[in-house]
Structure formats: structure tokens, C-alpha cells
Amino acid sequence: MENIIVYVDDASYALQLLQPMLPSGRSALPTRWIVVGCAPRVTHHVSKFATYSARDSWRRKWSDKVFGEVVPALQLEGDD
């Protein structure tokens, strides 16, 4: 099994860079894609006015959106 770690901060850019790496059809070895979301930093100015729970909620929504776009493109039958 081949392991590939992908750090993502922008889904469309990540898909553009990953497109050449995606196997066409069924490959001999299954691939385990490890996707790590790197949310944009919150500026000090914003952190003064947004509560921790609001920032955490924003990060969670951001990661759900990004993973929802990237993960389906990486999944093939037999991959983890």
C-alpha cells in the first residue's frame, strides 16, 4: 500500500496539483490518502471579537467544505 500525505488549504488549488498524481483506472497498489486540512489563520484583530467557540465552529465548517471537495476525488475502489 502506498501512503500519500496531502496538506490542503485551498480545495481547487489542491485538486489542480493532485490531478496528475491520481491513477487512471485500477492501479496495482492501493493508495492510502492522508488529508490534512490547514485552515487559514485568524488575525489578531478578528480574534479579539470572535469567541473561541465561533472560531472553532468556523474551522469545522471550513474543513467540512474542503474535505467534501477533495476526498471524493481521491477515493477509488480498494483505497483507504
mmCIF file of the N, C-alpha and C atoms, coordinates in Angstrom:
data_MODEL
# 
_entry.id   MODEL 
# 
loop_
_atom_site.group_PDB 
_atom_site.id 
_atom_site.type_symbol 
_atom_site.label_atom_id 
_atom_site.label_alt_id 
_atom_site.label_comp_id 
_atom_site.label_asym_id 
_atom_site.label_entity_id 
_atom_site.label_seq_id 
_atom_site.pdbx_PDB_ins_code 
_atom_site.Cartn_x 
_atom_site.Cartn_y 
_atom_site.Cartn_z 
_atom_site.occupancy 
_atom_site.B_iso_or_equiv 
_atom_site.pdbx_formal_charge 
_atom_site.auth_seq_id 
_atom_site.auth_comp_id 
_atom_site.auth_asym_id 
_atom_site.auth_atom_id 
_atom_site.pdbx_PDB_model_num 
ATOM 1   N N  . MET A 1 1  ? 0.844   -1.174 0.000   1.00 0.00 ? 1  MET A N  1 
ATOM 2   C CA . MET A 1 1  ? 0.000   0.000  0.000   1.00 0.00 ? 1  MET A CA 1 
ATOM 3   C C  . MET A 1 1  ? 0.890   1.237  0.000   1.00 0.00 ? 1  MET A C  1 
ATOM 4   N N  . GLU A 1 2  ? 0.536   2.170  -0.828  1.00 0.00 ? 2  GLU A N  1 
ATOM 5   C CA . GLU A 1 2  ? 1.269   3.427  -0.914  1.00 0.00 ? 2  GLU A CA 1 
ATOM 6   C C  . GLU A 1 2  ? 0.551   4.470  -0.061  1.00 0.00 ? 2  GLU A C  1 
ATOM 7   N N  . ASN A 1 3  ? 1.304   5.186  0.777   1.00 0.00 ? 3  ASN A N  1 
ATOM 8   C CA . ASN A 1 3  ? 0.748   6.249  1.618   1.00 0.00 ? 3  ASN A CA 1 
ATOM 9   C C  . ASN A 1 3  ? 1.148   7.600  1.043   1.00 0.00 ? 3  ASN A C  1 
ATOM 10  N N  . ILE A 1 4  ? 0.171   8.475  0.863   1.00 0.00 ? 4  ILE A N  1 
ATOM 11  C CA . ILE A 1 4  ? 0.435   9.827  0.372   1.00 0.00 ? 4  ILE A CA 1 
ATOM 12  C C  . ILE A 1 4  ? -0.234  10.806 1.324   1.00 0.00 ? 4  ILE A C  1 
ATOM 13  N N  . ILE A 1 5  ? 0.554   11.752 1.845   1.00 0.00 ? 5  ILE A N  1 
ATOM 14  C CA . ILE A 1 5  ? 0.036   12.780 2.749   1.00 0.00 ? 5  ILE A CA 1 
ATOM 15  C C  . ILE A 1 5  ? -0.181  14.058 1.942   1.00 0.00 ? 5  ILE A C  1 
ATOM 16  N N  . VAL A 1 6  ? -1.363  14.641 2.085   1.00 0.00 ? 6  VAL A N  1 
ATOM 17  C CA . VAL A 1 6  ? -1.716  15.851 1.351   1.00 0.00 ? 6  VAL A CA 1 
ATOM 18  C C  . VAL A 1 6  ? -2.128  16.919 2.359   1.00 0.00 ? 6  VAL A C  1 
ATOM 19  N N  . TYR A 1 7  ? -1.459  18.066 2.327   1.00 0.00 ? 7  TYR A N  1 
ATOM 20  C CA . TYR A 1 7  ? -1.827  19.207 3.163   1.00 0.00 ? 7  TYR A CA 1 
ATOM 21  C C  . TYR A 1 7  ? -2.638  20.165 2.299   1.00 0.00 ? 7  TYR A C  1 
ATOM 22  N N  . VAL A 1 8  ? -3.847  20.484 2.745   1.00 0.00 ? 8  VAL A N  1 
ATOM 23  C CA . VAL A 1 8  ? -4.773  21.262 1.920   1.00 0.00 ? 8  VAL A CA 1 
ATOM 24  C C  . VAL A 1 8  ? -5.178  22.538 2.644   1.00 0.00 ? 8  VAL A C  1 
ATOM 25  N N  . ASP A 1 9  ? -5.058  23.671 1.939   1.00 0.00 ? 9  ASP A N  1 
ATOM 26  C CA . ASP A 1 9  ? -5.620  24.913 2.467   1.00 0.00 ? 9  ASP A CA 1 
ATOM 27  C C  . ASP A 1 9  ? -6.600  25.531 1.469   1.00 0.00 ? 9  ASP A C  1 
ATOM 28  N N  . ASP A 1 10 ? -6.563  25.064 0.221   1.00 0.00 ? 10 ASP A N  1 
ATOM 29  C CA . ASP A 1 10 ? -7.486  25.538 -0.809  1.00 0.00 ? 10 ASP A CA 1 
ATOM 30  C C  . ASP A 1 10 ? -7.848  24.348 -1.693  1.00 0.00 ? 10 ASP A C  1 
ATOM 31  N N  . ALA A 1 11 ? -9.114  23.989 -1.736  1.00 0.00 ? 11 ALA A N  1 
ATOM 32  C CA . ALA A 1 11 ? -9.547  22.766 -2.416  1.00 0.00 ? 11 ALA A CA 1 
ATOM 33  C C  . ALA A 1 11 ? -9.288  22.813 -3.922  1.00 0.00 ? 11 ALA A C  1 
ATOM 34  N N  . SER A 1 12 ? -9.629  23.905 -4.569  1.00 0.00 ? 12 SER A N  1 
ATOM 35  C CA . SER A 1 12 ? -9.477  23.955 -6.027  1.00 0.00 ? 12 SER A CA 1 
ATOM 36  C C  . SER A 1 12 ? -8.006  23.877 -6.434  1.00 0.00 ? 12 SER A C  1 
ATOM 37  N N  . TYR A 1 13 ? -7.139  24.550 -5.696  1.00 0.00 ? 13 TYR A N  1 
ATOM 38  C CA . TYR A 1 13 ? -5.708  24.501 -5.996  1.00 0.00 ? 13 TYR A CA 1 
ATOM 39  C C  . TYR A 1 13 ? -5.147  23.108 -5.719  1.00 0.00 ? 13 TYR A C  1 
ATOM 40  N N  . ALA A 1 14 ? -5.596  22.490 -4.637  1.00 0.00 ? 14 ALA A N  1 
ATOM 41  C CA . ALA A 1 14 ? -5.135  21.138 -4.303  1.00 0.00 ? 14 ALA A CA 1 
ATOM 42  C C  . ALA A 1 14 ? -5.546  20.150 -5.388  1.00 0.00 ? 14 ALA A C  1 
ATOM 43  N N  . LEU A 1 15 ? -6.775  20.238 -5.851  1.00 0.00 ? 15 LEU A N  1 
ATOM 44  C CA . LEU A 1 15 ? -7.231  19.327 -6.906  1.00 0.00 ? 15 LEU A CA 1 
ATOM 45  C C  . LEU A 1 15 ? -6.448  19.526 -8.194  1.00 0.00 ? 15 LEU A C  1 
ATOM 46  N N  . GLN A 1 16 ? -6.105  20.767 -8.488  1.00 0.00 ? 16 GLN A N  1 
ATOM 47  C CA . GLN A 1 16 ? -5.320  21.068 -9.682  1.00 0.00 ? 16 GLN A CA 1 
ATOM 48  C C  . GLN A 1 16 ? -3.940  20.412 -9.584  1.00 0.00 ? 16 GLN A C  1 
ATOM 49  N N  . LEU A 1 17 ? -3.312  20.466 -8.409  1.00 0.00 ? 17 LEU A N  1 
ATOM 50  C CA . LEU A 1 17 ? -1.989  19.866 -8.235  1.00 0.00 ? 17 LEU A CA 1 
ATOM 51  C C  . LEU A 1 17 ? -2.046  18.346 -8.120  1.00 0.00 ? 17 LEU A C  1 
ATOM 52  N N  . LEU A 1 18 ? -3.127  17.818 -7.571  1.00 0.00 ? 18 LEU A N  1 
ATOM 53  C CA . LEU A 1 18 ? -3.241  16.372 -7.385  1.00 0.00 ? 18 LEU A CA 1 
ATOM 54  C C  . LEU A 1 18 ? -3.671  15.636 -8.649  1.00 0.00 ? 18 LEU A C  1 
ATOM 55  N N  . GLN A 1 19 ? -4.257  16.322 -9.597  1.00 0.00 ? 19 GLN A N  1 
ATOM 56  C CA . GLN A 1 19 ? -4.779  15.673 -10.804 1.00 0.00 ? 19 GLN A CA 1 
ATOM 57  C C  . GLN A 1 19 ? -3.737  14.792 -11.496 1.00 0.00 ? 19 GLN A C  1 
ATOM 58  N N  . PRO A 1 20 ? -2.495  15.250 -11.702 1.00 0.00 ? 20 PRO A N  1 
ATOM 59  C CA . PRO A 1 20 ? -1.508  14.373 -12.354 1.00 0.00 ? 20 PRO A CA 1 
ATOM 60  C C  . PRO A 1 20 ? -1.119  13.158 -11.500 1.00 0.00 ? 20 PRO A C  1 
ATOM 61  N N  . MET A 1 21 ? -1.308  13.229 -10.193 1.00 0.00 ? 21 MET A N  1 
ATOM 62  C CA . MET A 1 21 ? -0.928  12.131 -9.303  1.00 0.00 ? 21 MET A CA 1 
ATOM 63  C C  . MET A 1 21 ? -1.999  11.050 -9.209  1.00 0.00 ? 21 MET A C  1 
ATOM 64  N N  . LEU A 1 22 ? -3.217  11.369 -9.604  1.00 0.00 ? 22 LEU A N  1 
ATOM 65  C CA . LEU A 1 22 ? -4.308  10.409 -9.492  1.00 0.00 ? 22 LEU A CA 1 
ATOM 66  C C  . LEU A 1 22 ? -4.125  9.293  -10.514 1.00 0.00 ? 22 LEU A C  1 
ATOM 67  N N  . PRO A 1 23 ? -4.256  8.040  -10.069 1.00 0.00 ? 23 PRO A N  1 
ATOM 68  C CA . PRO A 1 23 ? -4.106  6.925  -11.012 1.00 0.00 ? 23 PRO A CA 1 
ATOM 69  C C  . PRO A 1 23 ? -5.297  6.863  -11.966 1.00 0.00 ? 23 PRO A C  1 
ATOM 70  N N  . SER A 1 24 ? -5.023  6.491  -13.192 1.00 0.00 ? 24 SER A N  1 
ATOM 71  C CA . SER A 1 24 ? -6.114  6.327  -14.157 1.00 0.00 ? 24 SER A CA 1 
ATOM 72  C C  . SER A 1 24 ? -6.513  4.854  -14.160 1.00 0.00 ? 24 SER A C  1 
ATOM 73  N N  . GLY A 1 25 ? -7.737  4.597  -13.770 1.00 0.00 ? 25 GLY A N  1 
ATOM 74  C CA . GLY A 1 25 ? -8.204  3.216  -13.694 1.00 0.00 ? 25 GLY A CA 1 
ATOM 75  C C  . GLY A 1 25 ? -7.737  2.528  -12.424 1.00 0.00 ? 25 GLY A C  1 
ATOM 76  N N  . ARG A 1 26 ? -7.629  1.230  -12.476 1.00 0.00 ? 26 ARG A N  1 
ATOM 77  C CA . ARG A 1 26 ? -7.258  0.421  -11.306 1.00 0.00 ? 26 ARG A CA 1 
ATOM 78  C C  . ARG A 1 26 ? -5.744  0.271  -11.267 1.00 0.00 ? 26 ARG A C  1 
ATOM 79  N N  . SER A 1 27 ? -5.100  0.714  -10.198 1.00 0.00 ? 27 SER A N  1 
ATOM 80  C CA . SER A 1 27 ? -3.652  0.576  -10.069 1.00 0.00 ? 27 SER A CA 1 
ATOM 81  C C  . SER A 1 27 ? -3.327  -0.730 -9.352  1.00 0.00 ? 27 SER A C  1 
ATOM 82  N N  . ALA A 1 28 ? -2.077  -1.166 -9.467  1.00 0.00 ? 28 ALA A N  1 
ATOM 83  C CA . ALA A 1 28 ? -1.646  -2.423 -8.847  1.00 0.00 ? 28 ALA A CA 1 
ATOM 84  C C  . ALA A 1 28 ? -1.651  -2.315 -7.327  1.00 0.00 ? 28 ALA A C  1 
ATOM 85  N N  . LEU A 1 29 ? -1.238  -1.171 -6.813  1.00 0.00 ? 29 LEU A N  1 
ATOM 86  C CA . LEU A 1 29 ? -1.185  -0.966 -5.367  1.00 0.00 ? 29 LEU A CA 1 
ATOM 87  C C  . LEU A 1 29 ? -2.294  -0.024 -4.922  1.00 0.00 ? 29 LEU A C  1 
ATOM 88  N N  . PRO A 1 30 ? -3.012  -0.383 -3.861  1.00 0.00 ? 30 PRO A N  1 
ATOM 89  C CA . PRO A 1 30 ? -3.982  0.575  -3.318  1.00 0.00 ? 30 PRO A CA 1 
ATOM 90  C C  . PRO A 1 30 ? -3.246  1.749  -2.667  1.00 0.00 ? 30 PRO A C  1 
ATOM 91  N N  . THR A 1 31 ? -3.902  2.870  -2.596  1.00 0.00 ? 31 THR A N  1 
ATOM 92  C CA . THR A 1 31 ? -3.293  4.082  -2.047  1.00 0.00 ? 31 THR A CA 1 
ATOM 93  C C  . THR A 1 31 ? -4.058  4.531  -0.819  1.00 0.00 ? 31 THR A C  1 
ATOM 94  N N  . ARG A 1 32 ? -3.333  4.876  0.231   1.00 0.00 ? 32 ARG A N  1 
ATOM 95  C CA . ARG A 1 32 ? -3.947  5.481  1.419   1.00 0.00 ? 32 ARG A CA 1 
ATOM 96  C C  . ARG A 1 32 ? -3.632  6.971  1.361   1.00 0.00 ? 32 ARG A C  1 
ATOM 97  N N  . TRP A 1 33 ? -4.676  7.770  1.178   1.00 0.00 ? 33 TRP A N  1 
ATOM 98  C CA . TRP A 1 33 ? -4.534  9.222  1.143   1.00 0.00 ? 33 TRP A CA 1 
ATOM 99  C C  . TRP A 1 33 ? -4.768  9.753  2.551   1.00 0.00 ? 33 TRP A C  1 
ATOM 100 N N  . ILE A 1 34 ? -3.800  10.467 3.077   1.00 0.00 ? 34 ILE A N  1 
ATOM 101 C CA . ILE A 1 34 ? -3.929  11.106 4.387   1.00 0.00 ? 34 ILE A CA 1 
ATOM 102 C C  . ILE A 1 34 ? -4.068  12.600 4.118   1.00 0.00 ? 34 ILE A C  1 
ATOM 103 N N  . VAL A 1 35 ? -5.264  13.116 4.330   1.00 0.00 ? 35 VAL A N  1 
ATOM 104 C CA . VAL A 1 35 ? -5.564  14.514 4.008   1.00 0.00 ? 35 VAL A CA 1 
ATOM 105 C C  . VAL A 1 35 ? -5.574  15.327 5.295   1.00 0.00 ? 35 VAL A C  1 
ATOM 106 N N  . VAL A 1 36 ? -4.742  16.366 5.329   1.00 0.00 ? 36 VAL A N  1 
ATOM 107 C CA . VAL A 1 36 ? -4.632  17.246 6.493   1.00 0.00 ? 36 VAL A CA 1 
ATOM 108 C C  . VAL A 1 36 ? -5.104  18.631 6.070   1.00 0.00 ? 36 VAL A C  1 
ATOM 109 N N  . GLY A 1 37 ? -6.101  19.148 6.753   1.00 0.00 ? 37 GLY A N  1 
ATOM 110 C CA . GLY A 1 37 ? -6.616  20.480 6.452   1.00 0.00 ? 37 GLY A CA 1 
ATOM 111 C C  . GLY A 1 37 ? -5.858  21.541 7.231   1.00 0.00 ? 37 GLY A C  1 
ATOM 112 N N  . CYS A 1 38 ? -5.379  22.549 6.538   1.00 0.00 ? 38 CYS A N  1 
ATOM 113 C CA . CYS A 1 38 ? -4.655  23.660 7.160   1.00 0.00 ? 38 CYS A CA 1 
ATOM 114 C C  . CYS A 1 38 ? -5.515  24.915 7.000   1.00 0.00 ? 38 CYS A C  1 
ATOM 115 N N  . ALA A 1 39 ? -6.339  25.174 7.983   1.00 0.00 ? 39 ALA A N  1 
ATOM 116 C CA . ALA A 1 39 ? -7.253  26.321 7.914   1.00 0.00 ? 39 ALA A CA 1 
ATOM 117 C C  . ALA A 1 39 ? -6.466  27.628 7.926   1.00 0.00 ? 39 ALA A C  1 
ATOM 118 N N  . PRO A 1 40 ? -6.954  28.627 7.204   1.00 0.00 ? 40 PRO A N  1 
ATOM 119 C CA . PRO A 1 40 ? -6.296  29.935 7.229   1.00 0.00 ? 40 PRO A CA 1 
ATOM 120 C C  . PRO A 1 40 ? -6.250  30.492 8.652   1.00 0.00 ? 40 PRO A C  1 
ATOM 121 N N  . ARG A 1 41 ? -5.201  31.216 8.935   1.00 0.00 ? 41 ARG A N  1 
ATOM 122 C CA . ARG A 1 41 ? -5.044  31.792 10.270  1.00 0.00 ? 41 ARG A CA 1 
ATOM 123 C C  . ARG A 1 41 ? -6.045  32.919 10.493  1.00 0.00 ? 41 ARG A C  1 
ATOM 124 N N  . VAL A 1 42 ? -6.456  33.044 11.726  1.00 0.00 ? 42 VAL A N  1 
ATOM 125 C CA . VAL A 1 42 ? -7.335  34.136 12.119  1.00 0.00 ? 42 VAL A CA 1 
ATOM 126 C C  . VAL A 1 42 ? -6.438  35.262 12.625  1.00 0.00 ? 42 VAL A C  1 
ATOM 127 N N  . THR A 1 43 ? -6.650  36.457 12.111  1.00 0.00 ? 43 THR A N  1 
ATOM 128 C CA . THR A 1 43 ? -5.800  37.576 12.517  1.00 0.00 ? 43 THR A CA 1 
ATOM 129 C C  . THR A 1 43 ? -6.048  37.952 13.974  1.00 0.00 ? 43 THR A C  1 
ATOM 130 N N  . HIS A 1 44 ? -5.105  38.624 14.550  1.00 0.00 ? 44 HIS A N  1 
ATOM 131 C CA . HIS A 1 44 ? -5.222  39.059 15.941  1.00 0.00 ? 44 HIS A CA 1 
ATOM 132 C C  . HIS A 1 44 ? -6.431  39.984 16.108  1.00 0.00 ? 44 HIS A C  1 
ATOM 133 N N  . HIS A 1 45 ? -6.680  40.813 15.105  1.00 0.00 ? 45 HIS A N  1 
ATOM 134 C CA . HIS A 1 45 ? -7.805  41.749 15.167  1.00 0.00 ? 45 HIS A CA 1 
ATOM 135 C C  . HIS A 1 45 ? -9.133  40.994 15.268  1.00 0.00 ? 45 HIS A C  1 
ATOM 136 N N  . VAL A 1 46 ? -9.302  39.970 14.449  1.00 0.00 ? 46 VAL A N  1 
ATOM 137 C CA . VAL A 1 46 ? -10.541 39.194 14.464  1.00 0.00 ? 46 VAL A CA 1 
ATOM 138 C C  . VAL A 1 46 ? -10.654 38.404 15.757  1.00 0.00 ? 46 VAL A C  1 
ATOM 139 N N  . SER A 1 47 ? -9.528  37.877 16.235  1.00 0.00 ? 47 SER A N  1 
ATOM 140 C CA . SER A 1 47 ? -9.580  37.045 17.440  1.00 0.00 ? 47 SER A CA 1 
ATOM 141 C C  . SER A 1 47 ? -10.011 37.841 18.674  1.00 0.00 ? 47 SER A C  1 
ATOM 142 N N  . LYS A 1 48 ? -9.903  39.160 18.620  1.00 0.00 ? 48 LYS A N  1 
ATOM 143 C CA . LYS A 1 48 ? -10.373 39.985 19.743  1.00 0.00 ? 48 LYS A CA 1 
ATOM 144 C C  . LYS A 1 48 ? -11.898 39.973 19.845  1.00 0.00 ? 48 LYS A C  1 
ATOM 145 N N  . PHE A 1 49 ? -12.569 39.832 18.699  1.00 0.00 ? 49 PHE A N  1 
ATOM 146 C CA . PHE A 1 49 ? -14.021 39.977 18.670  1.00 0.00 ? 49 PHE A CA 1 
ATOM 147 C C  . PHE A 1 49 ? -14.776 38.660 18.524  1.00 0.00 ? 49 PHE A C  1 
ATOM 148 N N  . ALA A 1 50 ? -14.116 37.622 18.055  1.00 0.00 ? 50 ALA A N  1 
ATOM 149 C CA . ALA A 1 50 ? -14.785 36.329 17.867  1.00 0.00 ? 50 ALA A CA 1 
ATOM 150 C C  . ALA A 1 50 ? -14.444 35.412 19.038  1.00 0.00 ? 50 ALA A C  1 
ATOM 151 N N  . THR A 1 51 ? -15.438 34.751 19.559  1.00 0.00 ? 51 THR A N  1 
ATOM 152 C CA . THR A 1 51 ? -15.205 33.838 20.677  1.00 0.00 ? 51 THR A CA 1 
ATOM 153 C C  . THR A 1 51 ? -14.484 32.586 20.175  1.00 0.00 ? 51 THR A C  1 
ATOM 154 N N  . TYR A 1 52 ? -13.918 31.851 21.115  1.00 0.00 ? 52 TYR A N  1 
ATOM 155 C CA . TYR A 1 52 ? -13.224 30.617 20.759  1.00 0.00 ? 52 TYR A CA 1 
ATOM 156 C C  . TYR A 1 52 ? -14.182 29.641 20.084  1.00 0.00 ? 52 TYR A C  1 
ATOM 157 N N  . SER A 1 53 ? -15.393 29.535 20.603  1.00 0.00 ? 53 SER A N  1 
ATOM 158 C CA . SER A 1 53 ? -16.357 28.594 20.014  1.00 0.00 ? 53 SER A CA 1 
ATOM 159 C C  . SER A 1 53 ? -16.755 29.020 18.599  1.00 0.00 ? 53 SER A C  1 
ATOM 160 N N  . ALA A 1 54 ? -16.845 30.325 18.341  1.00 0.00 ? 54 ALA A N  1 
ATOM 161 C CA . ALA A 1 54 ? -17.170 30.806 16.998  1.00 0.00 ? 54 ALA A CA 1 
ATOM 162 C C  . ALA A 1 54 ? -16.030 30.487 16.024  1.00 0.00 ? 54 ALA A C  1 
ATOM 163 N N  . ARG A 1 55 ? -14.785 30.683 16.475  1.00 0.00 ? 55 ARG A N  1 
ATOM 164 C CA . ARG A 1 55 ? -13.636 30.352 15.621  1.00 0.00 ? 55 ARG A CA 1 
ATOM 165 C C  . ARG A 1 55 ? -13.558 28.850 15.371  1.00 0.00 ? 55 ARG A C  1 
ATOM 166 N N  . ASP A 1 56 ? -13.831 28.059 16.407  1.00 0.00 ? 56 ASP A N  1 
ATOM 167 C CA . ASP A 1 56 ? -13.807 26.608 16.268  1.00 0.00 ? 56 ASP A CA 1 
ATOM 168 C C  . ASP A 1 56 ? -14.902 26.148 15.307  1.00 0.00 ? 56 ASP A C  1 
ATOM 169 N N  . SER A 1 57 ? -16.069 26.744 15.403  1.00 0.00 ? 57 SER A N  1 
ATOM 170 C CA . SER A 1 57 ? -17.173 26.420 14.502  1.00 0.00 ? 57 SER A CA 1 
ATOM 171 C C  . SER A 1 57 ? -16.812 26.777 13.062  1.00 0.00 ? 57 SER A C  1 
ATOM 172 N N  . TRP A 1 58 ? -16.187 27.940 12.863  1.00 0.00 ? 58 TRP A N  1 
ATOM 173 C CA . TRP A 1 58 ? -15.762 28.352 11.528  1.00 0.00 ? 58 TRP A CA 1 
ATOM 174 C C  . TRP A 1 58 ? -14.753 27.362 10.967  1.00 0.00 ? 58 TRP A C  1 
ATOM 175 N N  . ARG A 1 59 ? -13.767 26.935 11.766  1.00 0.00 ? 59 ARG A N  1 
ATOM 176 C CA . ARG A 1 59 ? -12.774 25.962 11.316  1.00 0.00 ? 59 ARG A CA 1 
ATOM 177 C C  . ARG A 1 59 ? -13.431 24.637 10.933  1.00 0.00 ? 59 ARG A C  1 
ATOM 178 N N  . ARG A 1 60 ? -14.394 24.212 11.716  1.00 0.00 ? 60 ARG A N  1 
ATOM 179 C CA . ARG A 1 60 ? -15.089 22.953 11.441  1.00 0.00 ? 60 ARG A CA 1 
ATOM 180 C C  . ARG A 1 60 ? -15.862 23.043 10.120  1.00 0.00 ? 60 ARG A C  1 
ATOM 181 N N  . LYS A 1 61 ? -16.573 24.145 9.899   1.00 0.00 ? 61 LYS A N  1 
ATOM 182 C CA . LYS A 1 61 ? -17.313 24.327 8.644   1.00 0.00 ? 61 LYS A CA 1 
ATOM 183 C C  . LYS A 1 61 ? -16.354 24.399 7.455   1.00 0.00 ? 61 LYS A C  1 
ATOM 184 N N  . TRP A 1 62 ? -15.234 25.091 7.646   1.00 0.00 ? 62 TRP A N  1 
ATOM 185 C CA . TRP A 1 62 ? -14.231 25.213 6.592   1.00 0.00 ? 62 TRP A CA 1 
ATOM 186 C C  . TRP A 1 62 ? -13.685 23.835 6.221   1.00 0.00 ? 62 TRP A C  1 
ATOM 187 N N  . SER A 1 63 ? -13.345 23.031 7.231   1.00 0.00 ? 63 SER A N  1 
ATOM 188 C CA . SER A 1 63 ? -12.772 21.714 6.949   1.00 0.00 ? 63 SER A CA 1 
ATOM 189 C C  . SER A 1 63 ? -13.798 20.787 6.299   1.00 0.00 ? 63 SER A C  1 
ATOM 190 N N  . ASP A 1 64 ? -15.055 20.848 6.729   1.00 0.00 ? 64 ASP A N  1 
ATOM 191 C CA . ASP A 1 64 ? -16.093 20.024 6.099   1.00 0.00 ? 64 ASP A CA 1 
ATOM 192 C C  . ASP A 1 64 ? -16.235 20.372 4.616   1.00 0.00 ? 64 ASP A C  1 
ATOM 193 N N  . LYS A 1 65 ? -16.195 21.662 4.306   1.00 0.00 ? 65 LYS A N  1 
ATOM 194 C CA . LYS A 1 65 ? -16.325 22.109 2.920   1.00 0.00 ? 65 LYS A CA 1 
ATOM 195 C C  . LYS A 1 65 ? -15.131 21.646 2.082   1.00 0.00 ? 65 LYS A C  1 
ATOM 196 N N  . VAL A 1 66 ? -13.917 21.851 2.597   1.00 0.00 ? 66 VAL A N  1 
ATOM 197 C CA . VAL A 1 66 ? -12.709 21.493 1.846   1.00 0.00 ? 66 VAL A CA 1 
ATOM 198 C C  . VAL A 1 66 ? -12.599 19.983 1.676   1.00 0.00 ? 66 VAL A C  1 
ATOM 199 N N  . PHE A 1 67 ? -12.793 19.225 2.758   1.00 0.00 ? 67 PHE A N  1 
ATOM 200 C CA . PHE A 1 67 ? -12.705 17.767 2.658   1.00 0.00 ? 67 PHE A CA 1 
ATOM 201 C C  . PHE A 1 67 ? -13.796 17.216 1.749   1.00 0.00 ? 67 PHE A C  1 
ATOM 202 N N  . GLY A 1 68 ? -14.967 17.839 1.754   1.00 0.00 ? 68 GLY A N  1 
ATOM 203 C CA . GLY A 1 68 ? -16.053 17.413 0.884   1.00 0.00 ? 68 GLY A CA 1 
ATOM 204 C C  . GLY A 1 68 ? -15.716 17.558 -0.590  1.00 0.00 ? 68 GLY A C  1 
ATOM 205 N N  . GLU A 1 69 ? -14.850 18.500 -0.929  1.00 0.00 ? 69 GLU A N  1 
ATOM 206 C CA . GLU A 1 69 ? -14.440 18.694 -2.315  1.00 0.00 ? 69 GLU A CA 1 
ATOM 207 C C  . GLU A 1 69 ? -13.258 17.811 -2.695  1.00 0.00 ? 69 GLU A C  1 
ATOM 208 N N  . VAL A 1 70 ? -12.322 17.620 -1.776  1.00 0.00 ? 70 VAL A N  1 
ATOM 209 C CA . VAL A 1 70 ? -11.071 16.926 -2.102  1.00 0.00 ? 70 VAL A CA 1 
ATOM 210 C C  . VAL A 1 70 ? -11.185 15.408 -1.965  1.00 0.00 ? 70 VAL A C  1 
ATOM 211 N N  . VAL A 1 71 ? -11.755 14.935 -0.884  1.00 0.00 ? 71 VAL A N  1 
ATOM 212 C CA . VAL A 1 71 ? -11.750 13.495 -0.587  1.00 0.00 ? 71 VAL A CA 1 
ATOM 213 C C  . VAL A 1 71 ? -12.437 12.654 -1.666  1.00 0.00 ? 71 VAL A C  1 
ATOM 214 N N  . PRO A 1 72 ? -13.612 13.032 -2.180  1.00 0.00 ? 72 PRO A N  1 
ATOM 215 C CA . PRO A 1 72 ? -14.233 12.189 -3.213  1.00 0.00 ? 72 PRO A CA 1 
ATOM 216 C C  . PRO A 1 72 ? -13.358 12.008 -4.461  1.00 0.00 ? 72 PRO A C  1 
ATOM 217 N N  . ALA A 1 73 ? -12.567 13.009 -4.806  1.00 0.00 ? 73 ALA A N  1 
ATOM 218 C CA . ALA A 1 73 ? -11.699 12.903 -5.978  1.00 0.00 ? 73 ALA A CA 1 
ATOM 219 C C  . ALA A 1 73 ? -10.553 11.921 -5.745  1.00 0.00 ? 73 ALA A C  1 
ATOM 220 N N  . LEU A 1 74 ? -10.186 11.693 -4.484  1.00 0.00 ? 74 LEU A N  1 
ATOM 221 C CA . LEU A 1 74 ? -9.059  10.815 -4.171  1.00 0.00 ? 74 LEU A CA 1 
ATOM 222 C C  . LEU A 1 74 ? -9.468  9.365  -3.966  1.00 0.00 ? 74 LEU A C  1 
ATOM 223 N N  . GLN A 1 75 ? -10.741 9.115  -3.787  1.00 0.00 ? 75 GLN A N  1 
ATOM 224 C CA . GLN A 1 75 ? -11.186 7.762  -3.457  1.00 0.00 ? 75 GLN A CA 1 
ATOM 225 C C  . GLN A 1 75 ? -11.425 6.926  -4.708  1.00 0.00 ? 75 GLN A C  1 
ATOM 226 N N  . LEU A 1 76 ? -10.758 5.783  -4.743  1.00 0.00 ? 76 LEU A N  1 
ATOM 227 C CA . LEU A 1 76 ? -11.010 4.772  -5.756  1.00 0.00 ? 76 LEU A CA 1 
ATOM 228 C C  . LEU A 1 76 ? -11.365 3.481  -5.046  1.00 0.00 ? 76 LEU A C  1 
ATOM 229 N N  . GLU A 1 77 ? -11.961 2.566  -5.747  1.00 0.00 ? 77 GLU A N  1 
ATOM 230 C CA . GLU A 1 77 ? -12.304 1.279  -5.145  1.00 0.00 ? 77 GLU A CA 1 
ATOM 231 C C  . GLU A 1 77 ? -11.024 0.570  -4.697  1.00 0.00 ? 77 GLU A C  1 
ATOM 232 N N  . GLY A 1 78 ? -10.978 0.155  -3.443  1.00 0.00 ? 78 GLY A N  1 
ATOM 233 C CA . GLY A 1 78 ? -9.811  -0.530 -2.896  1.00 0.00 ? 78 GLY A CA 1 
ATOM 234 C C  . GLY A 1 78 ? -8.863  0.373  -2.143  1.00 0.00 ? 78 GLY A C  1 
ATOM 235 N N  . ASP A 1 79 ? -9.062  1.689  -2.211  1.00 0.00 ? 79 ASP A N  1 
ATOM 236 C CA . ASP A 1 79 ? -8.213  2.631  -1.481  1.00 0.00 ? 79 ASP A CA 1 
ATOM 237 C C  . ASP A 1 79 ? -8.776  2.876  -0.092  1.00 0.00 ? 79 ASP A C  1 
ATOM 238 N N  . ASP A 1 80 ? -7.903  3.312  0.817   1.00 0.00 ? 80 ASP A N  1 
ATOM 239 C CA . ASP A 1 80 ? -8.319  3.681  2.174   1.00 0.00 ? 80 ASP A CA 1 
ATOM 240 C C  . ASP A 1 80 ? -8.490  5.174  2.267   1.00 0.00 ? 80 ASP A C  1 
# 
